[in-house]
């Protein structure tokens, strides 16, 4: 599964988009590099916007898994404002 995240780096919000999936139902999980989970949610839309303004600056890993267990993973950066 190909995933696009923008903007990267971000400070207020990020938008995630699955590029190669006809099925828009997916679970989104985001953790920091220490393994702390910052976000988990089910999405039913091709684009999903996430508020990250209260997150600590650093590198995060997003994993998106659809109902067929196809997974895409991408790193992104939260920068200080």
Residue frames relative to the residue before (quaternion, step in Angstrom):
aa qw qx qy qz dx dy dz
X 1.0000 0.0000 0.0000 0.0000 0.00 0.00 0.00
X 0.2462 -0.7625 0.5824 0.1367 3.56 -0.83 1.00
X 0.1143 -0.7960 0.5943 0.0102 3.53 -0.91 1.03
X 0.1421 -0.7540 0.6351 0.0886 3.53 -1.09 0.77
X 0.0652 -0.7739 0.6296 0.0177 3.57 -0.92 0.97
X 0.1371 0.7797 -0.6040 0.0920 3.55 -0.94 0.88
X 0.5690 -0.2338 -0.7884 0.0028 1.52 -2.05 1.40
X 0.1059 -0.7669 0.6293 0.0675 3.55 -1.24 0.40
X 0.4359 -0.2613 -0.8175 0.2709 1.62 -0.93 2.34
X 0.2622 -0.7554 0.5871 0.1263 3.55 -1.31 0.48
X 0.1679 -0.7811 0.5869 0.1309 3.54 -1.30 0.28
X 0.7614 0.3485 -0.1825 0.5152 3.61 1.09 -0.65
X 0.7807 -0.1521 0.1544 0.5861 3.55 0.82 -1.05
X 0.1973 -0.7403 0.6257 0.1467 3.52 -1.34 0.36
X 0.2242 -0.7349 0.6213 0.1540 3.52 -1.25 0.51
X 0.1491 -0.7739 0.6117 0.0690 3.55 -0.92 0.95
X 0.0366 -0.7904 0.6111 -0.0246 3.53 -1.01 0.91
X 0.2948 -0.7181 0.6035 0.1823 3.57 -0.93 0.96
X 0.2949 -0.8225 0.4685 0.1308 3.57 -0.52 1.20
X 0.8137 0.2815 -0.1157 0.4953 3.58 1.01 -0.70
X 0.5837 0.5896 -0.3617 0.4253 3.57 1.14 0.53
X 0.3441 -0.7192 0.5702 0.1981 3.55 -0.95 0.93
X 0.6760 0.4564 -0.2613 0.5162 3.53 1.21 -0.63
X 0.2321 -0.8242 0.5058 0.1049 3.60 -0.54 1.13
X 0.5353 0.6088 -0.4204 0.4075 3.60 1.23 -0.03
X 0.2200 0.7755 -0.5592 0.1935 3.58 -0.63 1.13
X 0.3740 -0.6755 0.5847 0.2488 3.52 -1.33 0.43
X 0.1639 -0.7737 0.6076 0.0735 3.57 -0.93 0.94
X 0.0024 -0.7779 0.6276 -0.0309 3.56 -0.85 1.04
X 0.0481 -0.7884 0.6133 0.0029 3.56 -0.95 0.93
X 0.0099 0.7812 -0.6227 0.0436 3.54 -0.93 1.01
X 0.4577 -0.6434 0.5224 0.3219 3.55 -1.22 0.45
X 0.7119 -0.4745 0.3107 0.4142 3.58 -1.28 0.08
X 0.6322 0.5057 -0.3307 0.4851 3.59 1.30 -0.14
X 0.5826 -0.6104 0.3544 0.4030 3.58 1.30 -0.03
X 0.4736 0.6616 -0.4537 0.3635 3.59 1.25 0.04
X 0.3562 -0.7355 0.5405 0.1999 3.56 -0.83 1.03
X 0.1642 -0.8073 0.5640 0.0566 3.58 -0.80 1.08
X 0.8177 0.0388 0.0353 0.5732 3.59 1.11 -0.56
X 0.1035 0.7464 -0.6538 0.0683 3.54 -1.07 0.88
X 0.2312 0.7679 -0.5709 0.1757 3.56 -0.78 1.00
X 0.3940 -0.6707 0.5740 0.2557 3.52 -1.26 0.56
X 0.1339 -0.7919 0.5938 0.0482 3.55 -0.94 0.94
X 0.1567 -0.7886 0.5895 0.0779 3.56 -1.07 0.77
X 0.6331 0.5123 -0.3231 0.4821 3.57 1.25 0.36
X 0.5868 -0.6000 0.4005 0.3678 3.63 -1.12 0.49
X 0.7527 0.1941 -0.1347 0.6145 3.59 1.23 -0.51
X 0.0623 -0.7952 0.6031 -0.0084 3.54 -0.95 0.91
X 0.1864 -0.7939 0.5729 0.0818 3.60 -0.72 1.08
X 0.1369 -0.7991 0.5852 0.0154 3.54 -0.92 1.03
X 0.3544 -0.7159 0.5672 0.2003 3.56 -0.89 1.01
X 0.0156 0.8212 -0.5683 0.0491 3.59 -0.64 1.10
X 0.3297 0.7942 -0.4699 0.1993 3.61 1.19 0.31
X 0.7148 0.4243 -0.2624 0.4901 3.62 1.14 -0.44
X 0.4944 0.6646 -0.4265 0.3632 3.59 1.26 0.13
X 0.5456 -0.6031 0.4717 0.3408 3.54 -1.19 0.54
X 0.5350 -0.6106 0.4639 0.3548 3.60 -1.04 0.68
X 0.4457 0.6806 -0.5040 0.2901 3.57 -1.07 0.73
X 0.6113 -0.5303 0.4444 0.3842 3.52 -1.38 -0.23
X 0.0973 -0.7892 0.6063 0.0095 3.55 -0.98 0.96
X 0.2622 -0.7347 0.6042 0.1626 3.53 -1.29 0.48
X 0.1421 -0.7770 0.6103 0.0602 3.55 -0.83 1.06
X 0.0728 -0.7649 0.6393 0.0295 3.52 -0.99 0.93
X 0.0824 -0.7780 0.6228 0.0094 3.55 -0.87 1.05
X 0.0220 -0.8031 0.5945 -0.0342 3.56 -0.77 1.10
X 0.2837 -0.7653 0.5526 0.1689 3.57 -0.81 1.00
X 0.7198 -0.4692 0.2951 0.4179 3.58 -1.28 0.13
X 0.6426 0.4886 -0.3202 0.4958 3.60 1.29 -0.18
X 0.4840 -0.6981 0.3821 0.3638 3.58 1.39 0.23
X 0.3828 0.6617 -0.5290 0.3685 3.57 1.11 0.67
X 0.1315 -0.8309 0.5406 0.0053 3.54 -0.69 1.15
X 0.0863 -0.7508 0.6517 0.0641 3.52 -1.20 0.71
X 0.1058 -0.7976 0.5934 0.0249 3.55 -1.01 0.84
X 0.0584 0.7882 -0.6088 0.0679 3.56 -1.02 0.85
X 0.3321 -0.7148 0.5784 0.2104 3.56 -1.17 0.67
X 0.0252 0.7773 -0.6287 -0.0009 3.54 -1.22 0.58
X 0.4001 -0.7273 0.5244 0.1897 3.54 -1.30 0.43
X 0.1783 -0.7125 0.6670 0.1251 3.53 -1.13 0.82
X 0.1403 -0.8026 0.5779 0.0477 3.55 -0.71 1.12
X 0.5563 -0.5872 0.4487 0.3802 3.57 -1.16 0.43
X 0.5032 -0.6467 0.4820 0.3103 3.56 -1.16 0.57
